[in-house]
Amino acid sequence: MCYDRLVTDDEVAETSALRNGAMAGFLVLAVLLVEGAPAWVVLVSVAGGVALGTAFHQALLLVGTGALRVPARLRDGDAGPASEPARPGGRV
């Protein structure tokens, strides 16, 4: 889903990153409950899993955006932000 949005230049939804973070937290929860970890360890670890899973997803999207868009912009000659065309007479 996010890859399709990167390719089509659509805005990437933040809910996707949070959903991936929640899945990471769920995996941490499942492993720690099976292992019989104390409740405080489970809570702290799940919160960390959600936060790190979300941050990792956002980092991958940033890298993916750069890998897909920067070379395309350099190849097309559009390396900088779009600027307003000059007006006749040199006025701004």
A tleap script that builds the chain and sets N, CA, C and O, in Angstrom:
source leaprc.protein.ff14SB
mol = sequence {
  NMET CYS TYR ASP ARG LEU VAL THR ASP ASP
  GLU VAL ALA GLU THR SER ALA LEU ARG ASN
  GLY ALA MET ALA GLY PHE LEU VAL LEU ALA
  VAL LEU LEU VAL GLU GLY ALA PRO ALA TRP
  VAL VAL LEU VAL SER VAL ALA GLY GLY VAL
  ALA LEU GLY THR ALA PHE HIE GLN ALA LEU
  LEU LEU VAL GLY THR GLY ALA LEU ARG VAL
  PRO ALA ARG LEU ARG ASP GLY ASP ALA GLY
  PRO ALA SER GLU PRO ALA ARG PRO GLY GLY
  ARG CVAL
}
set mol.1.N position { 0.822 -1.182 0.000 }
set mol.1.CA position { 0.000 0.000 0.000 }
set mol.1.C position { 0.869 1.250 0.000 }
set mol.1.O position { 0.657 2.143 -0.821 }
set mol.2.N position { 1.825 1.333 0.885 }
set mol.2.CA position { 2.681 2.515 0.945 }
set mol.2.C position { 3.560 2.622 -0.291 }
set mol.2.O position { 3.812 3.724 -0.780 }
set mol.3.N position { 4.033 1.481 -0.803 }
set mol.3.CA position { 4.867 1.510 -2.004 }
set mol.3.C position { 4.085 2.075 -3.179 }
set mol.3.O position { 4.621 2.863 -3.958 }
set mol.4.N position { 2.818 1.679 -3.316 }
set mol.4.CA position { 1.987 2.213 -4.391 }
set mol.4.C position { 1.839 3.719 -4.273 }
set mol.4.O position { 1.855 4.429 -5.279 }
set mol.5.N position { 1.698 4.205 -3.060 }
set mol.5.CA position { 1.561 5.649 -2.853 }
set mol.5.C position { 2.861 6.378 -3.153 }
set mol.5.O position { 2.837 7.504 -3.648 }
set mol.6.N position { 3.994 5.750 -2.860 }
set mol.6.CA position { 5.271 6.373 -3.196 }
set mol.6.C position { 5.441 6.479 -4.705 }
set mol.6.O position { 5.910 7.497 -5.213 }
set mol.7.N position { 5.063 5.435 -5.412 }
set mol.7.CA position { 5.232 5.405 -6.858 }
set mol.7.C position { 4.304 6.397 -7.541 }
set mol.7.O position { 4.692 7.021 -8.529 }
set mol.8.N position { 3.082 6.556 -7.035 }
set mol.8.CA position { 2.111 7.438 -7.676 }
set mol.8.C position { 2.126 8.853 -7.104 }
set mol.8.O position { 1.263 9.660 -7.451 }
set mol.9.N position { 3.077 9.170 -6.242 }
set mol.9.CA position { 3.221 10.501 -5.647 }
set mol.9.C position { 2.045 10.909 -4.771 }
set mol.9.O position { 1.842 12.101 -4.541 }
set mol.10.N position { 1.267 9.955 -4.277 }
set mol.10.CA position { 0.190 10.283 -3.346 }
set mol.10.C position { 0.777 10.488 -1.962 }
set mol.10.O position { 1.899 10.071 -1.674 }
set mol.11.N position { 0.002 11.133 -1.120 }
set mol.11.CA position { 0.428 11.361 0.261 }
set mol.11.C position { 0.342 10.040 1.039 }
set mol.11.O position { -0.660 9.330 0.954 }
set mol.12.N position { 1.386 9.720 1.788 }
set mol.12.CA position { 1.420 8.475 2.541 }
set mol.12.C position { 0.681 8.673 3.860 }
set mol.12.O position { 0.935 9.637 4.581 }
set mol.13.N position { -0.221 7.769 4.169 }
set mol.13.CA position { -1.025 7.881 5.383 }
set mol.13.C position { -0.212 7.495 6.604 }
set mol.13.O position { 0.503 6.492 6.596 }
set mol.14.N position { -0.326 8.300 7.658 }
set mol.14.CA position { 0.377 8.000 8.895 }
set mol.14.C position { -0.238 6.800 9.604 }
set mol.14.O position { 0.433 6.138 10.395 }
set mol.15.N position { -1.499 6.517 9.328 }
set mol.15.CA position { -2.150 5.388 9.989 }
set mol.15.C position { -1.495 4.074 9.612 }
set mol.15.O position { -1.525 3.123 10.392 }
set mol.16.N position { -0.905 4.006 8.431 }
set mol.16.CA position { -0.223 2.787 8.012 }
set mol.16.C position { 0.989 2.527 8.901 }
set mol.16.O position { 1.243 1.384 9.282 }
set mol.17.N position { 1.729 3.562 9.229 }
set mol.17.CA position { 2.891 3.411 10.099 }
set mol.17.C position { 2.456 3.014 11.500 }
set mol.17.O position { 3.086 2.167 12.133 }
set mol.18.N position { 1.399 3.612 11.978 }
set mol.18.CA position { 0.905 3.270 13.313 }
set mol.18.C position { 0.380 1.831 13.347 }
set mol.18.O position { 0.545 1.127 14.344 }
set mol.19.N position { -0.241 1.409 12.271 }
set mol.19.CA position { -0.720 0.027 12.185 }
set mol.19.C position { 0.448 -0.947 12.221 }
set mol.19.O position { 0.374 -1.976 12.892 }
set mol.20.N position { 1.519 -0.638 11.513 }
set mol.20.CA position { 2.709 -1.494 11.545 }
set mol.20.C position { 3.353 -1.483 12.929 }
set mol.20.O position { 3.846 -2.513 13.389 }
set mol.21.N position { 3.353 -0.349 13.585 }
set mol.21.CA position { 3.871 -0.280 14.945 }
set mol.21.C position { 3.035 -1.103 15.908 }
set mol.21.O position { 3.567 -1.756 16.806 }
set mol.22.N position { 1.722 -1.067 15.717 }
set mol.22.CA position { 0.840 -1.864 16.565 }
set mol.22.C position { 1.070 -3.356 16.347 }
set mol.22.O position { 1.013 -4.140 17.295 }
set mol.23.N position { 1.330 -3.749 15.104 }
set mol.23.CA position { 1.635 -5.159 14.840 }
set mol.23.C position { 2.942 -5.574 15.513 }
set mol.23.O position { 3.050 -6.682 16.037 }
set mol.24.N position { 3.932 -4.683 15.497 }
set mol.24.CA position { 5.188 -4.980 16.187 }
set mol.24.C position { 4.951 -5.123 17.687 }
set mol.24.O position { 5.503 -6.021 18.324 }
set mol.25.N position { 4.134 -4.241 18.249 }
set mol.25.CA position { 3.796 -4.334 19.667 }
set mol.25.C position { 3.057 -5.616 19.993 }
set mol.25.O position { 3.281 -6.210 21.047 }
set mol.26.N position { 2.174 -6.053 19.096 }
set mol.26.CA position { 1.442 -7.298 19.310 }
set mol.26.C position { 2.391 -8.495 19.311 }
set mol.26.O position { 2.240 -9.408 20.122 }
set mol.27.N position { 3.359 -8.491 18.409 }
set mol.27.CA position { 4.342 -9.584 18.386 }
set mol.27.C position { 5.156 -9.620 19.671 }
set mol.27.O position { 5.418 -10.696 20.210 }
set mol.28.N position { 5.557 -8.460 20.164 }
set mol.28.CA position { 6.298 -8.392 21.427 }
set mol.28.C position { 5.420 -8.915 22.564 }
set mol.28.O position { 5.881 -9.678 23.414 }
set mol.29.N position { 4.172 -8.505 22.572 }
set mol.29.CA position { 3.233 -8.959 23.601 }
set mol.29.C position { 3.094 -10.480 23.583 }
set mol.29.O position { 3.145 -11.124 24.630 }
set mol.30.N position { 2.920 -11.046 22.402 }
set mol.30.CA position { 2.738 -12.490 22.294 }
set mol.30.C position { 3.960 -13.251 22.807 }
set mol.30.O position { 3.824 -14.223 23.550 }
set mol.31.N position { 5.141 -12.813 22.412 }
set mol.31.CA position { 6.367 -13.506 22.834 }
set mol.31.C position { 6.557 -13.396 24.340 }
set mol.31.O position { 6.878 -14.387 24.996 }
set mol.32.N position { 6.365 -12.208 24.893 }
set mol.32.CA position { 6.588 -12.028 26.329 }
set mol.32.C position { 5.544 -12.751 27.174 }
set mol.32.O position { 5.862 -13.241 28.257 }
set mol.33.N position { 4.318 -12.825 26.700 }
set mol.33.CA position { 3.305 -13.573 27.452 }
set mol.33.C position { 3.605 -15.071 27.436 }
set mol.33.O position { 3.409 -15.757 28.440 }
set mol.34.N position { 4.075 -15.572 26.308 }
set mol.34.CA position { 4.437 -16.993 26.229 }
set mol.34.C position { 5.618 -17.291 27.142 }
set mol.34.O position { 5.677 -18.354 27.760 }
set mol.35.N position { 6.556 -16.356 27.225 }
set mol.35.CA position { 7.741 -16.545 28.062 }
set mol.35.C position { 7.460 -16.330 29.542 }
set mol.35.O position { 8.282 -16.695 30.383 }
set mol.36.N position { 6.316 -15.744 29.874 }
set mol.36.CA position { 5.961 -15.520 31.271 }
set mol.36.C position { 6.666 -14.338 31.910 }
set mol.36.O position { 7.007 -14.388 33.092 }
set mol.37.N position { 6.889 -13.285 31.156 }
set mol.37.CA position { 7.561 -12.089 31.669 }
set mol.37.C position { 6.643 -11.341 32.636 }
set mol.37.O position { 5.420 -11.446 32.537 }
set mol.38.N position { 7.226 -10.591 33.568 }
set mol.38.CA position { 6.417 -9.784 34.492 }
set mol.38.C position { 5.600 -8.729 33.734 }
set mol.38.O position { 5.969 -8.307 32.638 }
set mol.39.N position { 4.497 -8.320 34.336 }
set mol.39.CA position { 3.574 -7.388 33.675 }
set mol.39.C position { 4.240 -6.066 33.304 }
set mol.39.O position { 3.993 -5.539 32.219 }
set mol.40.N position { 5.083 -5.519 34.186 }
set mol.40.CA position { 5.710 -4.229 33.890 }
set mol.40.C position { 6.664 -4.351 32.706 }
set mol.40.O position { 6.791 -3.415 31.917 }
set mol.41.N position { 7.332 -5.490 32.574 }
set mol.41.CA position { 8.225 -5.699 31.426 }
set mol.41.C position { 7.403 -5.787 30.141 }
set mol.41.O position { 7.795 -5.257 29.102 }
set mol.42.N position { 6.264 -6.461 30.230 }
set mol.42.CA position { 5.394 -6.591 29.057 }
set mol.42.C position { 4.883 -5.221 28.621 }
set mol.42.O position { 4.927 -4.895 27.434 }
set mol.43.N position { 4.402 -4.420 29.560 }
set mol.43.CA position { 3.857 -3.092 29.214 }
set mol.43.C position { 4.912 -2.177 28.605 }
set mol.43.O position { 4.672 -1.531 27.585 }
set mol.44.N position { 6.074 -2.127 29.233 }
set mol.44.CA position { 7.141 -1.262 28.724 }
set mol.44.C position { 7.611 -1.744 27.350 }
set mol.44.O position { 7.849 -0.937 26.451 }
set mol.45.N position { 7.739 -3.040 27.198 }
set mol.45.CA position { 8.221 -3.593 25.935 }
set mol.45.C position { 7.216 -3.401 24.799 }
set mol.45.O position { 7.602 -3.123 23.664 }
set mol.46.N position { 5.936 -3.551 25.105 }
set mol.46.CA position { 4.906 -3.342 24.081 }
set mol.46.C position { 4.894 -1.876 23.644 }
set mol.46.O position { 4.806 -1.582 22.452 }
set mol.47.N position { 4.983 -0.960 24.610 }
set mol.47.CA position { 5.025 0.471 24.258 }
set mol.47.C position { 6.251 0.778 23.398 }
set mol.47.O position { 6.163 1.520 22.420 }
set mol.48.N position { 7.380 0.206 23.766 }
set mol.48.CA position { 8.587 0.394 22.960 }
set mol.48.C position { 8.463 -0.230 21.582 }
set mol.48.O position { 8.950 0.328 20.599 }
set mol.49.N position { 7.809 -1.392 21.503 }
set mol.49.CA position { 7.607 -2.037 20.209 }
set mol.49.C position { 6.740 -1.215 19.279 }
set mol.49.O position { 7.018 -1.110 18.084 }
set mol.50.N position { 5.687 -0.631 19.833 }
set mol.50.CA position { 4.811 0.221 19.021 }
set mol.50.C position { 5.580 1.461 18.540 }
set mol.50.O position { 5.517 1.822 17.365 }
set mol.51.N position { 6.298 2.101 19.456 }
set mol.51.CA position { 7.040 3.317 19.088 }
set mol.51.C position { 8.141 3.012 18.070 }
set mol.51.O position { 8.277 3.719 17.072 }
set mol.52.N position { 8.917 1.974 18.317 }
set mol.52.CA position { 10.008 1.652 17.397 }
set mol.52.C position { 9.491 1.110 16.065 }
set mol.52.O position { 10.072 1.389 15.016 }
set mol.53.N position { 8.409 0.343 16.101 }
set mol.53.CA position { 7.829 -0.151 14.855 }
set mol.53.C position { 7.322 0.980 13.980 }
set mol.53.O position { 7.501 0.965 12.763 }
set mol.54.N position { 6.683 1.968 14.614 }
set mol.54.CA position { 6.193 3.132 13.873 }
set mol.54.C position { 7.350 3.953 13.318 }
set mol.54.O position { 7.327 4.362 12.157 }
set mol.55.N position { 8.360 4.194 14.146 }
set mol.55.CA position { 9.517 4.974 13.694 }
set mol.55.C position { 10.275 4.249 12.575 }
set mol.55.O position { 10.722 4.880 11.618 }
set mol.56.N position { 10.416 2.938 12.698 }
set mol.56.CA position { 11.114 2.170 11.668 }
set mol.56.C position { 10.356 2.235 10.343 }
set mol.56.O position { 10.973 2.368 9.286 }
set mol.57.N position { 9.040 2.144 10.387 }
set mol.57.CA position { 8.233 2.235 9.175 }
set mol.57.C position { 8.386 3.605 8.524 }
set mol.57.O position { 8.529 3.704 7.305 }
set mol.58.N position { 8.356 4.653 9.330 }
set mol.58.CA position { 8.529 6.002 8.785 }
set mol.58.C position { 9.915 6.182 8.171 }
set mol.58.O position { 10.058 6.824 7.130 }
set mol.59.N position { 10.936 5.616 8.815 }
set mol.59.CA position { 12.295 5.707 8.271 }
set mol.59.C position { 12.395 4.989 6.930 }
set mol.59.O position { 13.031 5.491 6.003 }
set mol.60.N position { 11.774 3.822 6.825 }
set mol.60.CA position { 11.790 3.099 5.553 }
set mol.60.C position { 11.058 3.872 4.463 }
set mol.60.O position { 11.484 3.871 3.308 }
set mol.61.N position { 9.964 4.532 4.824 }
set mol.61.CA position { 9.258 5.350 3.835 }
set mol.61.C position { 10.102 6.531 3.377 }
set mol.61.O position { 10.077 6.903 2.204 }
set mol.62.N position { 10.848 7.118 4.303 }
set mol.62.CA position { 11.721 8.231 3.940 }
set mol.62.C position { 12.807 7.770 2.978 }
set mol.62.O position { 13.085 8.444 1.986 }
set mol.63.N position { 13.418 6.635 3.261 }
set mol.63.CA position { 14.438 6.082 2.375 }
set mol.63.C position { 13.828 5.714 1.026 }
set mol.63.O position { 14.420 5.969 -0.022 }
set mol.64.N position { 12.638 5.113 1.061 }
set mol.64.CA position { 11.969 4.756 -0.192 }
set mol.64.C position { 11.623 5.973 -1.025 }
set mol.64.O position { 11.762 5.957 -2.248 }
set mol.65.N position { 11.175 7.024 -0.367 }
set mol.65.CA position { 10.862 8.258 -1.085 }
set mol.65.C position { 12.098 8.821 -1.760 }
set mol.65.O position { 12.058 9.219 -2.924 }
set mol.66.N position { 13.192 8.851 -1.021 }
set mol.66.CA position { 14.436 9.341 -1.603 }
set mol.66.C position { 14.925 8.472 -2.746 }
set mol.66.O position { 15.373 8.980 -3.773 }
set mol.67.N position { 14.839 7.160 -2.567 }
set mol.67.CA position { 15.330 6.243 -3.596 }
set mol.67.C position { 14.509 6.320 -4.873 }
set mol.67.O position { 15.044 6.107 -5.961 }
set mol.68.N position { 13.225 6.620 -4.761 }
set mol.68.CA position { 12.375 6.682 -5.944 }
set mol.68.C position { 12.303 8.067 -6.577 }
set mol.68.O position { 12.303 8.195 -7.801 }
set mol.69.N position { 12.243 9.085 -5.755 }
set mol.69.CA position { 11.970 10.420 -6.297 }
set mol.69.C position { 13.204 11.241 -6.631 }
set mol.69.O position { 13.205 11.963 -7.628 }
set mol.70.N position { 14.241 11.151 -5.833 }
set mol.70.CA position { 15.421 11.989 -6.088 }
set mol.70.C position { 16.070 11.650 -7.427 }
set mol.70.O position { 16.325 12.567 -8.207 }
set mol.71.N position { 16.349 10.387 -7.734 }
set mol.71.CA position { 16.934 10.109 -9.046 }
set mol.71.C position { 16.032 10.532 -10.207 }
set mol.71.O position { 16.522 10.992 -11.238 }
set mol.72.N position { 14.720 10.378 -10.044 }
set mol.72.CA position { 13.800 10.791 -11.099 }
set mol.72.C position { 13.846 12.302 -11.304 }
set mol.72.O position { 13.807 12.779 -12.438 }
set mol.73.N position { 13.928 13.048 -10.214 }
set mol.73.CA position { 13.996 14.513 -10.348 }
set mol.73.C position { 15.322 14.956 -10.947 }
set mol.73.O position { 15.364 15.884 -11.754 }
set mol.74.N position { 16.396 14.298 -10.556 }
set mol.74.CA position { 17.695 14.653 -11.130 }
set mol.74.C position { 17.738 14.320 -12.618 }
set mol.74.O position { 18.295 15.077 -13.413 }
set mol.75.N position { 17.155 13.197 -12.986 }
set mol.75.CA position { 17.134 12.783 -14.387 }
set mol.75.C position { 16.280 13.738 -15.215 }
set mol.75.O position { 16.613 14.024 -16.365 }
set mol.76.N position { 15.187 14.233 -14.647 }
set mol.76.CA position { 14.294 15.137 -15.366 }
set mol.76.C position { 14.748 16.590 -15.305 }
set mol.76.O position { 14.148 17.446 -15.955 }
set mol.77.N position { 15.791 16.887 -14.540 }
set mol.77.CA position { 16.300 18.245 -14.451 }
set mol.77.C position { 15.554 19.115 -13.473 }
set mol.77.O position { 15.674 20.339 -13.530 }
set mol.78.N position { 14.792 18.532 -12.583 }
set mol.78.CA position { 14.018 19.285 -11.597 }
set mol.78.C position { 14.603 19.010 -10.214 }
set mol.78.O position { 13.957 18.370 -9.384 }
set mol.79.N position { 15.818 19.490 -9.963 }
set mol.79.CA position { 16.504 19.190 -8.709 }
set mol.79.C position { 16.020 20.054 -7.558 }
set mol.79.O position { 16.184 19.673 -6.399 }
set mol.80.N position { 15.434 21.195 -7.840 }
set mol.80.CA position { 15.019 22.084 -6.770 }
set mol.80.C position { 13.516 22.251 -6.724 }
set mol.80.O position { 12.794 21.724 -7.570 }
set mol.81.N position { 13.043 23.001 -5.715 }
set mol.81.CA position { 11.605 23.254 -5.634 }
set mol.81.C position { 11.150 24.157 -6.766 }
set mol.81.O position { 11.932 24.954 -7.284 }
set mol.82.N position { 9.908 24.033 -7.143 }
set mol.82.CA position { 9.370 24.855 -8.215 }
set mol.82.C position { 9.374 26.318 -7.786 }
set mol.82.O position { 9.017 26.644 -6.653 }
set mol.83.N position { 9.777 27.191 -8.695 }
set mol.83.CA position { 9.782 28.621 -8.387 }
set mol.83.C position { 8.807 29.320 -9.329 }
set mol.83.O position { 8.449 28.807 -10.389 }
set mol.84.N position { 8.401 30.485 -8.910 }
set mol.84.CA position { 7.472 31.261 -9.701 }
set mol.84.C position { 8.208 31.854 -10.896 }
set mol.84.O position { 9.308 32.381 -10.732 }
set mol.85.N position { 7.645 31.784 -12.070 }
set mol.85.CA position { 8.314 32.363 -13.246 }
set mol.85.C position { 8.481 33.875 -13.106 }
set mol.85.O position { 7.677 34.545 -12.459 }
set mol.86.N position { 9.526 34.392 -13.716 }
set mol.86.CA position { 9.793 35.837 -13.657 }
set mol.86.C position { 8.705 36.588 -14.393 }
set mol.86.O position { 8.216 36.152 -15.435 }
set mol.87.N position { 8.336 37.728 -13.826 }
set mol.87.CA position { 7.307 38.565 -14.476 }
set mol.87.C position { 7.975 39.550 -15.418 }
set mol.87.O position { 9.124 39.946 -15.218 }
set mol.88.N position { 7.241 39.936 -16.443 }
set mol.88.CA position { 7.817 40.928 -17.387 }
set mol.88.C position { 8.151 42.231 -16.667 }
set mol.88.O position { 7.402 42.679 -15.799 }
set mol.89.N position { 9.248 42.817 -17.022 }
set mol.89.CA position { 9.667 44.073 -16.416 }
set mol.89.C position { 10.518 43.866 -15.170 }
set mol.89.O position { 10.963 44.845 -14.573 }
set mol.90.N position { 10.755 42.636 -14.763 }
set mol.90.CA position { 11.624 42.357 -13.630 }
set mol.90.C position { 10.987 42.586 -12.278 }
set mol.90.O position { 11.672 42.506 -11.258 }
set mol.91.N position { 9.674 42.872 -12.240 }
set mol.91.CA position { 9.008 43.084 -10.962 }
set mol.91.C position { 8.620 41.768 -10.324 }
set mol.91.O position { 8.394 40.761 -10.994 }
set mol.92.N position { 8.551 41.813 -9.005 }
set mol.92.CA position { 8.167 40.617 -8.275 }
set mol.92.C position { 6.722 40.680 -7.886 }
set mol.92.O position { 6.210 39.753 -7.258 }
savepdb mol mol.pdb
quit
